[in-house]
């Protein structure tokens, strides 16, 4: 007797096979709406941009950034917590980052801010890499996939903000800043996203050769992200739509 093995032609079957953790997603209480693992990370990043300008008068800028950063780190840990090994690495880096960032308020030494920025950039880069690996392994466009792609774009901007801030700490004067603007992470976050989206307002300008090179690399990174990842997601969506339009397919 010949045994017939069904082919995995349905994108949903492919996704389920490659990502068994999808069945473990949380749901909003009393509803069947799933909470994707990237939702909290996306919300925490968006809240940082939305709430920070309105809270500056009540909390110091550096303290406020560290609070939002702590929330983003916790959300990032949850986003990559599906695999034990990845979760442990992310947790260790996040804890070291938090210790270095908050210790700067108690121990006045230049090494802690530099260490905190370096560890923060490392954690965000690690998180972005894990999310990217998930996105490129997916064969179906879902809400979680879209949120993951948005999170990676935001994370890229934050990574470069840490890099620019670290460069200014190590080589003061690498950037020309407005006189009323301090050279802290919040302003480099603004400069990073302006560079990533190639807006280039010109209020913050790279002066040194390393600063110019890094700004150029970030601008290229932003364009490549859109050209490669977004194009892939669009291609998968078209293929997915064509498959569903075939006779006998849901």
Backbone as a ProteinNet text record, in pm:
[ID]
protein_1_A
[PRIMARY]
XXXXXXXXXXXXXXXXXXXXXXXXXXXXXXXXXXXXXXXXXXXXXXXXXXXXXXXXXXXXXXXXXXXXXXXXXXXXXXXXXXXXXXXXXXXXXXXXXXXXXXXXXXXXXXXXXXXXXXXXXXXXXXXXXXXXXXXXXXXXXXXXXXXXXXXXXXXXXXXXXXXXXXXXXXXXXXXXXXXXXXXXXXXXXXXXXXXXXXXXXXXXXXXXXXXXXXXXXXXXXXXXXXXXXXXXXXXXXXXXXXXXXXXXXX
[TERTIARY]
85.1	0	89.3	58.9	138.2	85.5	174.3	136.1	143.1	35.9	30	63.4	163.7	205.5	160	74.2	24.9	136.6	137.4	238.6	200.4	301.9	277.3	272.6	164.3	152.1	81.3	10.5	-61	35.5	46	137.2	109.9	-15	-46	17.7	21.2	86.7	235.4	293	437	469.8	387.4	411.8	397.4	296.7	274.8	386.1	443.1	552.5	679.7	708	834.4	829.9	708.3	697.2	591.2	621	521.6	484.2	564.2	533.9	414.5	371.3	258.9	132.4	123.5	4.4	0.7	114	122.8	96	51.5	29.4	-79	-59.3	-159.2	-280	-391.3	-512.3	-564.8	-629.6	-691.9	-803.1	-807.1	-908.5	-1049.8	-1126.8	-1267.4	-1287.7	-1179.3	-1190.4	-1102.7	-1114.4	-1030.2	-919.2	-898.2	-797	-659.1	-571.1	-437.4	-348.8	-261.9	-161.9	-28.3	16.5	144.2	259.6	367.7	480.9	554.7	524.8	590.6	503.9	381.1	289.1	340	386.3	432.2	556.8	645.4	765.5	728.8	637.2	595.3	527.8	441.4	372.6	471.4	568.8	665.7	749.6	786	864.7	780.2	656.6	568.8	538.4	515.6	488.2	606	726.9	845.3	841.1	801.5	795.2	675.6	564.6	442.1	443	485.4	474.3	595.7	711.3	832.5	824.9	778	774.5	686.1	582.9	489.5	533.6	632.8	679.1	812.3	871.4	1003.1	1001.5	888.8	881.8	867.1	832	810	926.1	991.9	1102.7	1221.2	1340.6	1459.8	1469.9	1528	1534.2	1608.9	1723.9	1803.5	1731.6	1667	1590.8	1473.9	1407	1291.9	1333.2	1446.4	1493.8	1527	1585.9	1619.8	1494.3	1389.1	1263.9	1205.1	1197.3	1144.3	1235.5	1365.9	1459.3	1438.5	1414.7	1390.9	1266.9	1161.2	1038.5	1063.3	1139.5	1171.4	1254.8	1348.1	1430.4	1344.5	1253.6	1165.6	1076.8	1022.6	938.7	1019.5	1145.3	1231.3	1262.4	1279.9	1303.5	1184.8	1064	944.8	933.8	974.5	962.4	1049.3	1160.3	1252	1254.8	1150.5	1151.5	1102.1	1076.3	1021.1	1123.7	1251	1356	1438.2	1466.2	1530.5	1668.4	1749.4	1884.5	1884.7	1798.2	1787.7	1738.6	1642.7	1588.2	1696.4	1778.6	1882.5	1984.1	2027.6	2125.1	2067.1	1942.2	1878.4	1862.1	1826.2	1807.3	1937.8	2046	2176.5	2220.1	2209.7	2250.7	2162.4	2032.5	1940.4	1971.7	1997.6	2029.6	2157.9	2259.2	2384.9	2362.8	2277	2246.1	2177.9	2079.6	2006.6	2098.7	2184.6	2278.5	2371.6	2424.4	2517.3	2447	2326.3	2254.9	2215.5	2160.1	2112.8	2225.9	2336.3	2449.7	2515.1	2495.4	2555.3	2501.3	2384.4	2326.8	2386.5	2450.3	2504.8	2657.5	2717.7	2863.6	2900.8	2958.7	2990.7	3122.6	3112.9	3229.4	3189.5	3273.5	3237	3219.9	3275.8	3272.8	3132.2	3050.1	2916.7	2825.5	2817.8	2735.2	2781.4	2912.8	2965	2931.5	2949.6	2918.1	2768.6	2685.1	2540.6	2497	2555.8	2521.9	2565.4	2686.8	2736.6	2650.6	2615.7	2532	2390	2338.3	2206.1	2201.6	2305	2312	2324.5	2401.7	2418.6	2286.7	2212.8	2084.7	1985.5	1974.1	1879.6	1918.2	2049.1	2093.7	2064.3	2085.4	2055.2	1905.8	1824	1679.3	1634.4	1688	1651.5	1692.1	1808.9	1854.2	1762.7	1718.5	1628.1	1494.3	1442.3	1314.3	1327.5	1439.8	1461.4	1466.9	1533.1	1539.3	1399.3	1314.9	1175.1	1099.7	1119.7	1048.4	1086.7	1215.1	1259.4	1222.8	1187.3	1144.2	994.8	921.7	776.8	737.3	627.9	576.2	431.4	386.3	252	252.6	185.7	179.3	68.3	105	9.8	30.5	-58.8	-42.2	86.1	124.2	247.2	369.9	367.5	478.6	492.9	381.7	386.5	439.4	391.7	440.9	588.9	633.2	774.6	860.1	813.7	888.2	896.9	786.1	787.1	882.5	880.8	969.5	1115.3	1151.4	1290.3	1332.3	1243.6	1275.7	1299.2	1212.8	1231.8	1360.3	1388.7	1508	1634.7	1633.4	1749.8	1779.2	1674.2	1693.9	1750.3	1702.1	1753.2	1897	1930.5	2068.4	2164.3	2132.6	2220.8	2223.1	2113.2	2113.2	2216.2	2222.7	2323.6	2463.8	2479.9	2612.1	2657.5	2568.3	2603.7	2633.8	2552.5	2574.8	2708.9	2742.7	2871.2	2986.8	2973.7	3079.5	3101.1	2992.9	3005.6	3070.5	3044.1	3108.9	3258.3	3294.9	3435.8	3512.2	3444.9	3507.9	3416.9	3419.7	3333.9	3355.6	3246.1	3255	3237.7	3204	3182.6	3057.4	2963.6	2839.1	2822.1	2773.4	2738.7	2595	2575.9	2444.6	2397.5	2266.5	2214.8	2259.7	2280.9	2335.5	2246	2114.5	2024.3	1999.4	2063.9	2042	2159.3	2130.8	2235.4	2263.4	2385.5	2427.1	2389.9	2259.5	2217.3	2146.7	2104.2	2047.5	1918.7	1838	1710.1	1729.8	1829.1	1853.5	1919.1	2001.9	2059.6	1956.1	1854.2	1743.7	1669.4	1644.1	1581.3	1668.2	1798.3	1889.3	1896.8	1891.9	1902.4	1785.5	1664.2	1548.1	1538.6	1585.3	1592	1688.3	1798.4	1895.7	1843.8	1780.8	1731	1627.1	1543.3	1439	1487.3	1615.2	1680	1609.4	1552.8	1492.6	1599.8	1697.3	1810.5	1773.3	1715.8	1677.3	1797.9	1911.2	2031.3	2053.8	1963.9	1984.1	2092.9	2114.1	2226.3	2309.2	2438.1	2522.2	2645.1	2677.2	2802	2921.7	3019.9	3137.2	3259.8	3289.5	3409.2	3389.1	3500.8	3494.7	3419.4	3444	3366.1	3216.2	3179.5	3037.8	2972.4	3042.1	2986.3	2971.8	3070.6	3065.3	2949.4	2931.3	2823.2	2686.7	2673.4	2547.5	2515.4	2618.3	2598.3	2554.7	2616.4	2580.1	2435.8	2393.1	2255	2155.7	2184.2	2094.8	2083.6	2195.6	2194.9	2117.5	2135.5	2064.8	1914	1866.6	1724	1667.7	1741.1	1694.5	1696.6	1801.6	1810.8	1701.8	1668	1562.3	1431.1	1396.9	1272.1	1278.2	1392.8	1404.5	1400.8	1460.7	1473	1357	1340.2	1240.4	1097.6	1068.9	933.3	898.3	994.7	969.6	940.9	1011	985.4	844.6	804.7	670.8	562.5	583	485.9	478.5	594.9	596.4	524.2	544.9	476.2	326.1	285.7	142.8	78.3	147	93	81.1	186.1	182.8	72.7	57.6	-46.7	-185.8	-206.1	-336.2	-366.4	-265.6	-284.2	-318.2	-254.7	-282.4	-427	-474.9	-610.8	-715.9	-677.8	-772.2	-784.5	-696.9	-705.2	-832.4	-894.5	-1015.9	-992.7	-1083.6	-1074.5	-985.7	-928.4	-839.9	-915.2	-890.7	-955.1	-880
-119.2	0	125.1	217.8	339.7	443.2	498.4	599.8	737.4	811.1	944.6	1046.8	1130	1233.8	1368	1439.5	1569	1671.9	1749.8	1854	1975.8	2043	2164.2	2283.2	2291.4	2402	2520.7	2498.3	2608	2689	2823.2	2904.7	2894.3	2873	2862.2	2738	2626.7	2505.7	2525.6	2597.7	2623.5	2705.2	2808	2893	2813.6	2729.9	2653.3	2556	2498.7	2404.4	2473.3	2587.9	2654.1	2734.8	2769.8	2857.4	2804.2	2696.1	2641.1	2734.7	2838.1	2929.8	3017.7	3021.5	3106.2	3063.8	2934.4	2886.1	2929.2	2983.1	3019.9	3167.2	3239.2	3381.5	3410	3521	3564.1	3621.9	3628.8	3687.2	3793	3895.1	3997.3	3932.4	3956.8	3891.6	3909.1	3798.2	3794.5	3812.4	3803.9	3812.8	3705.9	3689.5	3596.3	3668.4	3796.4	3875.2	3840.4	3797	3757.2	3878.7	3865.9	3968.3	3918.1	3974.8	3934.4	3966.9	3895.4	3915.9	4045.9	4114	4241.1	4361.4	4336.3	4446	4534.3	4473.5	4552.2	4633.8	4575.7	4648.1	4768.4	4749.5	4859.8	4970.1	4932.2	5031	5109.6	5040.7	5108.8	5209.6	5176	5269.3	5389.5	5363.7	5473.2	5565.4	5508	5590.4	5680	5631.3	5713.5	5841.6	5830.3	5948	6036.4	5974.6	6051.5	6122.2	6051.1	6104.7	6187.8	6156.6	6224.4	6375.8	6437.9	6583.6	6646.9	6574.2	6630	6606.3	6522.3	6490.3	6555.5	6626.6	6685.8	6787.5	6857.4	6960.4	6900.2	6772.8	6709.1	6617.3	6558.9	6467.2	6510.4	6498.8	6533	6452.7	6513.5	6448.1	6315.8	6313.5	6190.7	6081.9	6120.6	6022.7	5969.9	6058.5	6019.1	5920.1	5946.3	5855.1	5718.9	5717.3	5589.7	5511.3	5581.6	5513.5	5447.1	5522.6	5466	5354.9	5374.3	5271.1	5142.4	5153.8	5035.2	4960.4	5035.6	4971.6	4903.6	4967.7	4908.5	4782.2	4782.6	4663.3	4546.6	4574.3	4468	4414.6	4504.5	4462.7	4384.7	4425.8	4355.2	4214.3	4197.4	4062.8	3973.2	4026	3946.8	3912.4	4005.6	3984.1	3868.9	3842.8	3736.5	3620.1	3606	3508.4	3369.6	3346.5	3217.7	3104.4	3136.9	3036.1	3064.2	2958.5	2975.5	3038.2	2989.1	3041.8	3188.7	3226.2	3365.9	3452.2	3401.1	3475.4	3502.3	3403.4	3420.1	3524.6	3517.5	3615.4	3755.9	3771.4	3902.2	3953.7	3865.1	3905.3	3953.5	3883.5	3921.8	4058.3	4076.9	4205	4318.7	4292.5	4396	4434.5	4336.6	4365.7	4446.3	4410.3	4485.6	4628.4	4643.5	4777	4862.7	4805.6	4880.1	4918.8	4826.9	4856.3	4971.2	4965.5	5069.7	5204.5	5204.5	5330.5	5397.1	5320.2	5378.9	5403.5	5330.8	5352.4	5487.6	5543	5672.6	5783.2	5763.7	5863.8	5855.9	5745	5725.1	5729	5686.8	5688.5	5780.3	5894.6	5994	5958.7	5875.4	5838.5	5828.9	5875.2	5874.2	5734.5	5635.7	5500.9	5440.5	5473.7	5415.2	5459.5	5590.1	5628.3	5565.4	5558.9	5497.1	5348.8	5283	5140.2	5115.8	5202.6	5187.8	5203.6	5302.4	5322.1	5202.9	5153.2	5039.6	4915.4	4889.5	4773	4791	4915	4941.4	4916.1	4963.7	4939.1	4790.3	4718.8	4574.6	4500.7	4535.9	4469.1	4494.6	4619.7	4652.5	4585.4	4579.8	4512.3	4362.8	4303.8	4160.7	4134.8	4220.4	4205.5	4221.9	4322.2	4344.2	4225	4166.2	4051	3931.1	3907.9	3796.5	3817.1	3939	3967.4	3952.3	3998.8	3985.5	3839.5	3756.5	3614.1	3553.2	3598.5	3551.6	3598.5	3724.5	3778.9	3708.9	3680	3615.4	3467.5	3410.6	3271	3255.9	3366.8	3361.2	3350.2	3280.1	3263.8	3312.7	3385.4	3441.8	3574.9	3673	3805.4	3808.4	3837.1	3848.8	3984.1	4015	4138.3	4139	4022.9	4013.2	4038.7	3990.5	4012	4160.4	4226.4	4369.7	4448.8	4416.2	4485.2	4458	4336.6	4304.9	4387.9	4406.5	4487.9	4633.2	4685	4822.7	4835.3	4735.9	4738.2	4741.2	4662.5	4659.8	4797.1	4861.9	4995.8	5094	5090.3	5176.5	5141.1	5011.7	4968.5	5014.1	5013.5	5061	5206.3	5288.1	5427.7	5443.9	5363.9	5371.4	5322.1	5219.5	5168.7	5278.7	5346.2	5452.6	5570.9	5595.2	5701.8	5672.2	5547.2	5507.2	5522.1	5485.7	5495.1	5640.4	5729.8	5871.4	5930.9	5894.5	5945.2	5898.3	5772.8	5719.4	5790.9	5815.3	5885.5	6025.1	6094.9	6230.8	6227.9	6121.3	6109	6084.5	6002.4	5967.9	6076.7	6144.2	6250.5	6373.7	6451.6	6570.7	6663.2	6717.3	6805	6733.8	6605.4	6531.3	6579.9	6639.1	6689.9	6835.7	6913.6	7052.7	7056.2	7095.5	7094.8	7237.7	7262.2	7394.2	7427.7	7555.8	7597.7	7558	7561.8	7529.3	7378.7	7300.5	7156.2	7084.6	6998.9	6918.5	6795.2	6746.1	6629.4	6501.6	6479	6356.5	6265.1	6149.5	6046.3	6091.3	6172.5	6214	6293.2	6382.6	6462.4	6379.6	6284	6196.6	6098.7	6069	5988.6	6064.6	6191.9	6277.2	6282.7	6306.6	6316.2	6184.1	6073.8	5942.6	5916.6	5945.1	5918.7	6017.3	6138.8	6234.2	6183.2	6124.4	6068.8	5940.9	5854.6	5726.4	5746.8	5848.1	5876.8	5973.1	6012.9	6104	6239	6285.6	6418.9	6527.3	6512.4	6603.2	6748.8	6777.8	6915.5	7008.7	6956.3	7036.9	7107.5	7089.1	7154.4	7085.5	6956.7	6882.6	6829.8	6861.5	6829.6	6751.3	6641.8	6569.8	6651.8	6665.2	6746.5	6660.3	6566.6	6484	6378.7	6324.4	6221	6096.7	6044.2	5928.2	5957	6077.8	6112.6	6115.3	6170.4	6175	6035	5951.3	5814.8	5737	5752.6	5681.5	5732.5	5864.7	5920.2	5867.6	5857.3	5804	5657.9	5579.7	5438.6	5421.7	5508	5496.4	5529.3	5632.2	5668.5	5553.7	5488.5	5374.7	5258.3	5236.8	5128.1	5145.8	5268.8	5294.8	5264.5	5301.5	5274.9	5126.3	5056.1	4912.3	4835.8	4879.8	4813.1	4816.3	4933.6	4946.5	4866.9	4874.5	4808.8	4657	4601.8	4455.8	4395.7	4436.1	4370.9	4402.8	4529.5	4566.6	4503.8	4501.4	4437.5	4288.9	4223.9	4082.2	4061.5	4145.3	4132.1	4154.7	4250.4	4275.3	4155.2	4096.9	3979.9	3861.2	3841.2	3731.3	3755.6	3879.3	3911.2	3884.3	3920.3	3894.9	3744.9	3670.5	3525.5	3462.9	3512.3	3462.4	3489.3	3607.6	3642.6	3556.1	3532.7	3449.5	3306.6	3255.9	3119.8	3106.4	3206.9	3200.4	3215	3274.7	3291.9	3168.6	3069.5	2947.2	2871.9	2799.5	2723.7	2619.6	2616.3	2519.3	2560.8	2686	2735.1	2838.6	2834.4	2931.4	3063.8
0	0	0	-87.5	-97.1	0.8	77.2	175.9	113.2	124	65.7	172.9	145.7	239.2	186.2	255.3	206.1	202.1	93.9	79	160.7	213	291.7	197	122.3	27.4	86.9	194.4	258.1	342.7	319.8	400	548.6	586.7	729	788	708.1	757.6	771.5	675.1	682.3	805.5	831.3	947.8	1076.4	1083.7	1205.2	1232	1124.5	1142.1	1187.7	1126.8	1158.6	1285.1	1332.7	1448.2	1543.5	1616.6	1707.9	1818.7	1843.1	1952.9	1921.8	1795.6	1761.5	1834.6	1868.1	1938	2083.3	2133	2272.9	2295.5	2193.8	2207.9	2311.9	2382.6	2478.9	2406.8	2478.1	2424.1	2519.6	2465.2	2547.7	2629.1	2760.1	2844.1	2790.5	2797.1	2757.5	2606.4	2529.7	2384.1	2322.8	2190.5	2116.6	2040.3	2071.9	2003.6	2059	1968.7	2011.8	2036.6	2135.8	2164.7	2111.8	2001.1	1943.4	2036.1	2020.6	2111.6	2086	1975.1	1947	1983.9	2027.5	2056.2	2169.6	2279.5	2394.3	2360.1	2280.9	2240.3	2154.5	2062	1975.5	2056.5	2149.9	2232.7	2318.1	2376.5	2463.1	2384.9	2260.4	2179.3	2139	2096.5	2055.4	2173	2290.9	2409	2443.7	2418.3	2445.6	2362.7	2236.5	2150.1	2183.5	2221.6	2244.7	2380	2485	2620.7	2663.6	2609.9	2657.7	2649.5	2540.2	2535.2	2641.1	2686.1	2783.2	2927.7	2947.3	3082.5	3116.7	3020.6	3044.2	3157.4	3176.5	3280.9	3420	3429.1	3559	3598.6	3500.2	3526.2	3441	3494.3	3419	3291	3187.7	3057.1	3063.5	3129.3	3135	3213.7	3324.1	3403	3321.9	3250.8	3169.9	3061.1	2996.4	2892.7	2950.9	3070.3	3133.1	3171.6	3212.1	3245.5	3121.1	3013	2889.2	2837.1	2851.8	2808.2	2886	3016.1	3098.3	3052	3018.4	2968.8	2835.4	2749	2618.3	2634.9	2728.5	2752.8	2799.7	2891.4	2942	2829.4	2748.9	2636.8	2533.2	2514.6	2420.9	2467.4	2597.9	2652.6	2623.4	2644.2	2616.6	2467.9	2381.7	2237.3	2188.4	2258.7	2213.3	2312.4	2392.2	2501.4	2461.1	2331.3	2290.3	2299.7	2288.5	2300	2425.3	2501.7	2631.8	2619.8	2526.6	2511.5	2474.8	2379.9	2338	2453.4	2529	2642.9	2747.5	2777.8	2880.2	2837	2711.6	2661.8	2667.2	2621.3	2623.7	2766.3	2857.9	2996.8	3059	3034.2	3090.2	3037.8	2905.7	2847.1	2898.6	2910.2	2958.1	3102.3	3186.7	3327	3338.1	3261.3	3262.9	3213.8	3114.1	3062.7	3168.2	3236.2	3339.5	3454.3	3494	3603.7	3564.4	3442.6	3398.3	3383.5	3328.5	3306.3	3438.1	3531.6	3656.7	3756.1	3742.4	3833.3	3810.5	3688.8	3658.1	3747.9	3810	3899.3	4039.6	4070.7	4204.9	4207.2	4098.7	4087.6	3972.6	4004.1	3902.8	3835.2	3732.2	3653.5	3507.5	3415.8	3273.6	3215.5	3282.2	3225.7	3225.4	3324.8	3332.6	3217.7	3184.4	3069.3	2938.8	2918.3	2796.2	2792.9	2906.9	2914.9	2894.4	2955.4	2939.7	2794.8	2724.6	2583.6	2498.8	2524.5	2447.3	2469.3	2595.2	2625.6	2570.8	2577.5	2523	2372.7	2302.2	2158	2128.7	2211.1	2192.3	2211.8	2316.7	2342.4	2229.5	2186.9	2080.9	1949.7	1920.6	1798.8	1805.6	1921.7	1940.1	1923.3	1983.5	1971	1826.7	1757.9	1617.9	1531.4	1558.7	1481	1501	1625.5	1653.4	1583.3	1588.8	1522.8	1371.7	1316.7	1172.4	1129.8	1209	1176.1	1175.2	1266.5	1269.3	1145.6	1107.4	993	863.4	846.1	723.1	719.4	834.3	837.7	814.5	822.2	805.9	659.2	633.7	497.7	486.7	586.2	582.5	655.1	597.2	656.6	761.1	884.8	994.1	1062.4	1153.8	1229.5	1309.6	1362	1439.3	1352.1	1230.1	1136.8	1105.2	1080.9	1050.2	1169.3	1289.8	1409.5	1431.2	1400.9	1413.8	1320.6	1196.7	1100.6	1146.3	1199.9	1250.5	1369.3	1457.9	1574.5	1532.1	1432.1	1386.1	1335.5	1261.8	1210.3	1324.6	1424.6	1541.5	1615.7	1628.6	1700.1	1628.9	1497	1422	1457.5	1464.1	1501.1	1641.2	1736.3	1873.5	1882.3	1806.1	1806.2	1764.3	1655.1	1607.6	1703.8	1774.5	1875	1983.4	2028.8	2126.9	2069.8	1943.6	1880.8	1872.9	1829.3	1819.1	1956.9	2056.6	2191.5	2246.2	2220.6	2266.4	2199	2067.6	1994.6	2050.6	2082.9	2138.1	2276	2353.7	2484.8	2471.2	2375.5	2357.9	2283.7	2189.7	2111.9	2113.1	2220.2	2228.5	2109.4	2058.5	1943.1	1810.8	1815.4	1690.6	1618.5	1694.6	1637.1	1676.1	1582.5	1611.3	1659.4	1784.6	1847.4	1870.2	1867.8	1907	2048.4	2076.8	2205	2321.3	2301.2	2410.9	2421.1	2337.2	2334.8	2398.9	2493.7	2554.4	2470.1	2481.1	2402.6	2476.4	2496.5	2564.3	2465.4	2516.1	2429.9	2362.4	2429.6	2372.1	2243.7	2241.3	2122.4	2012.4	2050.2	1948.8	1895	1974.2	1925	1815.4	1840.4	1738.1	1612.9	1631.2	1515.9	1440.2	1513	1450.1	1355.2	1400.7	1315.4	1200	1221	1110.6	1003.6	1047.4	953.7	889.5	969	918.3	808.3	825.1	725.7	617.8	624.1	527.6	518.7	630.5	631.7	632.5	723.4	726.8	751.2	869.1	900.2	913.1	957.5	964.8	1096.6	1196.3	1325.7	1406.1	1383.2	1441.3	1325.6	1325.9	1210.3	1253.2	1183.7	1212.6	1164.5	1251.7	1220.3	1191.8	1281.2	1265.9	1156.7	1109.4	1006	1052.6	1175.3	1220.7	1227.8	1273.6	1284	1146.2	1048.7	913.6	854.9	877.8	825.1	886.8	1018.1	1085.8	1039.7	1020.6	971.9	832.2	749.7	615.4	620.2	707.1	720.2	767.7	859.5	906.3	795.1	717.8	607.8	507.7	478.6	386.7	447.6	577.3	645.4	635.3	655.3	646.5	509.2	404.4	268.4	235.9	280.1	254	327.3	447.8	523.8	446.6	396	320.9	190.7	123.3	-6.4	4.6	109.4	120.3	197.7	323.7	407.8	363.6	340	300.5	165.9	74.6	-54.8	-37.3	55.8	81.4	137.1	231.1	289.5	185.5	96.5	-10.3	-103	-136.5	-222.9	-160.8	-30.1	39.2	40.6	61.4	64.3	-71.4	-179.3	-313.5	-338.5	-301.8	-318.8	-234.5	-114.2	-23.7	-79.9	-137.9	-195.9	-318.1	-401.4	-519.5	-480.3	-373.5	-328.6	-282.3	-210.4	-158.3	-266.9	-378.7	-487.8	-574.4	-555.1	-633.1	-595.7	-691.6	-662	-552.1	-455.1	-347.1	-233.1	-238	-130.5	-48.8	81.9	171.1	164.4
[MASK]
++++++++++++++++++++++++++++++++++++++++++++++++++++++++++++++++++++++++++++++++++++++++++++++++++++++++++++++++++++++++++++++++++++++++++++++++++++++++++++++++++++++++++++++++++++++++++++++++++++++++++++++++++++++++++++++++++++++++++++++++++++++++++

